[in-house]
Amino acid sequence: MEKEPLNWTICQECLGRGKKSRRISKKTRLLYQIALDEFEKTLGKGTAPLPPKGNLYSCPDCSGSGLLATANPPEANEEYPHIAIIGGGIGGMALAVACLHRGIPFTLYERDKDFNARSQGYGLTLQQASKAIQGLGIFSLKEGVISTRHLVHTPEGKVIAEWGTRKWIQSDIKTSSKRTNVHIARQSLRLALLEQLGGNNKIQWGHQLLDFKEHDDEGIDLSFQVDGKIKKAKADLVVGADGIRSSVRRQLIGENATSLRYLGCIVILGICPLSALQHLNNALLDSATIFQTANGNERIYIMPYSSGSVMWQLSFPMSEEEAKLLSNKGPGALKEEACRRTQWHAPIPQILSSTDENLISGYPVYDRELLKPEVLEKSGPVTLIGDAAHPMSPFKGQGANQALLDALTLARIIFKGCRPLSDWRKAGIRKNALMEFESEMLQRSAVKVQDSAEAAQFLHSEIVLHESDAPRRWFKK
Ligand SMILES: Cc1cc2nc3c(=O)[nH]c(=O)nc-3n(C[C@H](O)[C@H](O)[C@H](O)COP(=O)(O)OP(=O)(O)OC[C@H]3O[C@@H](n4cnc5c(N)ncnc54)[C@H](O)[C@@H]3O)c2cc1C
């Protein structure tokens, strides 16, 4: 990653929100007062008018990031609640960074022994979050690759859809409102967050959360398994950022209420170096094109992974039992199955056969039923972010985007609701911050979970073969 030269602290002008709200005009306030008076005359029978809100605009002092450069990282202010963040994946690391910038004390616990403990090799596409990461002090992703063209093919190689800035520029369609998608390896993004955090020693590696217990006035006791021994810790607030099989979630609401929901398909993933494909001289391998090919059952999606490699993701319907069996057989069997199913147009067979088995993985696809805010209502000073709160299928590429947005939103709300001299100890962190956070998070992510589940169906159906220059989601029904 490109080294960010500076530390960051929050912008005092917008208090780290990146946005400011315009003053509400006298006329609007007056109209509201009239409507309120009218409502009161109905003795509560009519509909109460909503108080006017000032329009938001990007803060000019920090250009909308909510951050300003500083010589030293801010000191933690112990007047804020101390947060135990469980899980050092995308969401947990992002939350730690956002807390660091705000002087909110935290400890980040991760079950893995170190950063590279497991193979975590797959690529992410930053969509909405490509802007949000600036709020985490990441202004450039050196390893990030920008795509300008997206193509959909039939297995014979006929192009049935094309979109992206290259197409829009050619056809003179205005692109100003189009977002830029950045493709990046998950570990590269994690590394950028780790660097913001100040390095490896800022994480309690090898700490697997076992359980936690809330005490009325003394916060929460946590127990971890560390090197085969039990270790205890304390916190005022616990945030479960521990992924789709979250143990914080299990302890909060049980496994049965919203158990894992199998979405009827398996994904097989691989990463292939472009150096192995140079002889093909294929325009699809220009490090700026995403292409997918589908036949109404199998679907393969290939995107730049780094400037020197591509990532492929093959998916197809399969029973849960068969999918588990195939996944357990390991990379050799997964590769064989993937090659057998995709004897399609170039360069697909060549990419799959040139992929090293060490860089192949595959697993059945799950999500969970949507959480309702009421389910968390009695959770006290404990909450969830990212996949722990709202796991979703990978077909919309939204999981990490939502986890990053959750992290930044939660830190911003805690900063405001639990500031020193606020009554958070008396009123409770739930009332001062978590209720607002969970309501925003669950509403924002619900549509992504649903769309991602629908995509697991229609991407493996005839619908995907419809000829139209638009992302496949635009005609899913
Ligand atoms: C193939 C694939 C492609 C994807 N593509 C995209 C994409 O393009 N765009 C996108 O936005 N999303 C994508 N996603 C989804 C995205 O990766 C996840 O949604 C995202 O990583 C969730 O982040 P998280 O922090 O919630 O959980 P994770 O990143 O899963 O992190 C959870 C962490 O918690 C730790 N942990 C678990 N249990 C404990 C415990 N008991 N104690 C301590 N630590 C614990 C784990 O070791 C892990 O490090 C993709 C996912 C896959 C699999």
The ligand as an SDF file (V2000), in Angstrom:
LIG
                    3D

 53 58  0  0  0  0  0  0  0  0999 V2000
  -15.3140  -14.6920   -2.6470 C   0  0  0  0  0  0  0  0  0  0  0  0
  -15.8140  -13.5020   -1.9730 C   0  0  0  0  0  0  0  0  0  0  0  0
  -15.8620  -12.3390   -2.6820 C   0  0  0  0  0  0  0  0  0  0  0  0
  -16.3400  -11.2140   -2.0640 C   0  0  0  0  0  0  0  0  0  0  0  0
  -16.3700  -10.0770   -2.7850 N   0  0  0  0  0  0  0  0  0  0  0  0
  -16.7920   -8.9510   -2.1990 C   0  0  0  0  0  0  0  0  0  0  0  0
  -16.7770   -7.7240   -2.9170 C   0  0  0  0  0  0  0  0  0  0  0  0
  -16.4140   -7.6530   -4.0970 O   0  0  0  0  0  0  0  0  0  0  0  0
  -17.1930   -6.6260   -2.2780 N   0  0  0  0  0  0  0  0  0  0  0  0
  -17.6050   -6.6660   -0.9850 C   0  0  0  0  0  0  0  0  0  0  0  0
  -17.9760   -5.6000   -0.4650 O   0  0  0  0  0  0  0  0  0  0  0  0
  -17.6310   -7.8090   -0.2660 N   0  0  0  0  0  0  0  0  0  0  0  0
  -17.2330   -8.9580   -0.8370 C   0  0  0  0  0  0  0  0  0  0  0  0
  -17.2330  -10.1040   -0.1320 N   0  0  0  0  0  0  0  0  0  0  0  0
  -17.7430  -10.1320    1.2570 C   0  0  0  0  0  0  0  0  0  0  0  0
  -16.7490   -9.6130    2.2540 C   0  0  0  0  0  0  0  0  0  0  0  0
  -15.5280  -10.2270    2.1640 O   0  0  0  0  0  0  0  0  0  0  0  0
  -17.2960   -9.7730    3.6610 C   0  0  0  0  0  0  0  0  0  0  0  0
  -18.6150   -9.3190    3.6980 O   0  0  0  0  0  0  0  0  0  0  0  0
  -16.4540   -8.9640    4.6190 C   0  0  0  0  0  0  0  0  0  0  0  0
  -15.1680   -9.5100    4.6960 O   0  0  0  0  0  0  0  0  0  0  0  0
  -17.0890   -8.9360    6.0080 C   0  0  0  0  0  0  0  0  0  0  0  0
  -16.2360   -8.3160    6.8980 O   0  0  0  0  0  0  0  0  0  0  0  0
  -16.3520   -8.6080    8.4530 P   0  0  0  0  0  0  0  0  0  0  0  0
  -15.3180   -7.7690    9.1090 O   0  0  0  0  0  0  0  0  0  0  0  0
  -17.7570   -8.4760    8.8840 O   0  0  0  0  0  0  0  0  0  0  0  0
  -16.0000  -10.1330    8.6190 O   0  0  0  0  0  0  0  0  0  0  0  0
  -14.6540  -10.9080    8.2390 P   0  0  0  0  0  0  0  0  0  0  0  0
  -13.8660  -10.1160    7.2660 O   0  0  0  0  0  0  0  0  0  0  0  0
  -15.0700  -12.2890    7.9290 O   0  0  0  0  0  0  0  0  0  0  0  0
  -13.8130  -10.9000    9.5850 O   0  0  0  0  0  0  0  0  0  0  0  0
  -14.2040  -11.6010   10.7420 C   0  0  0  0  0  0  0  0  0  0  0  0
  -12.9700  -11.7700   11.6190 C   0  0  0  0  0  0  0  0  0  0  0  0
  -13.3750  -12.2130   12.9060 O   0  0  0  0  0  0  0  0  0  0  0  0
  -12.4680  -13.1890   13.3710 C   0  0  0  0  0  0  0  0  0  0  0  0
  -13.1580  -14.0130   14.3740 N   0  0  0  0  0  0  0  0  0  0  0  0
  -14.1510  -14.8990   14.1750 C   0  0  0  0  0  0  0  0  0  0  0  0
  -14.5500  -15.4470   15.3380 N   0  0  0  0  0  0  0  0  0  0  0  0
  -13.7920  -14.8800   16.3140 C   0  0  0  0  0  0  0  0  0  0  0  0
  -13.7410  -15.0290   17.7310 C   0  0  0  0  0  0  0  0  0  0  0  0
  -14.5350  -15.8920   18.3950 N   0  0  0  0  0  0  0  0  0  0  0  0
  -12.8380  -14.3090   18.4380 N   0  0  0  0  0  0  0  0  0  0  0  0
  -12.0130  -13.4360   17.7900 C   0  0  0  0  0  0  0  0  0  0  0  0
  -12.0220  -13.2590   16.4450 N   0  0  0  0  0  0  0  0  0  0  0  0
  -12.9070  -13.9670   15.7070 C   0  0  0  0  0  0  0  0  0  0  0  0
  -12.0840  -13.9530   12.1070 C   0  0  0  0  0  0  0  0  0  0  0  0
  -10.8700  -14.6510   12.2520 O   0  0  0  0  0  0  0  0  0  0  0  0
  -12.0010  -12.8120   11.0780 C   0  0  0  0  0  0  0  0  0  0  0  0
  -10.7140  -12.2660   11.0060 O   0  0  0  0  0  0  0  0  0  0  0  0
  -16.7670  -11.2650   -0.7170 C   0  0  0  0  0  0  0  0  0  0  0  0
  -16.6910  -12.4360    0.0140 C   0  0  0  0  0  0  0  0  0  0  0  0
  -16.2150  -13.5490   -0.6120 C   0  0  0  0  0  0  0  0  0  0  0  0
  -16.1020  -14.8060    0.1820 C   0  0  0  0  0  0  0  0  0  0  0  0
  1  2  1  0
  2  3  1  0
  2 52  2  0
  3  4  2  0
  4  5  1  0
  4 50  1  0
  5  6  2  0
  6  7  1  0
  6 13  1  0
  7  8  2  0
  7  9  1  0
  9 10  1  0
 10 11  2  0
 10 12  1  0
 12 13  2  0
 13 14  1  0
 14 15  1  0
 14 50  1  0
 15 16  1  0
 16 17  1  0
 16 18  1  0
 18 19  1  0
 18 20  1  0
 20 21  1  0
 20 22  1  0
 22 23  1  0
 23 24  1  0
 24 25  2  0
 24 26  1  0
 24 27  1  0
 27 28  1  0
 28 29  2  0
 28 30  1  0
 28 31  1  0
 31 32  1  0
 32 33  1  0
 33 34  1  0
 33 48  1  0
 34 35  1  0
 35 36  1  0
 35 46  1  0
 36 37  1  0
 36 45  1  0
 37 38  2  0
 38 39  1  0
 39 40  1  0
 39 45  2  0
 40 41  1  0
 40 42  2  0
 42 43  1  0
 43 44  2  0
 44 45  1  0
 46 47  1  0
 46 48  1  0
 48 49  1  0
 50 51  2  0
 51 52  1  0
 52 53  1  0
M  END
$$$$
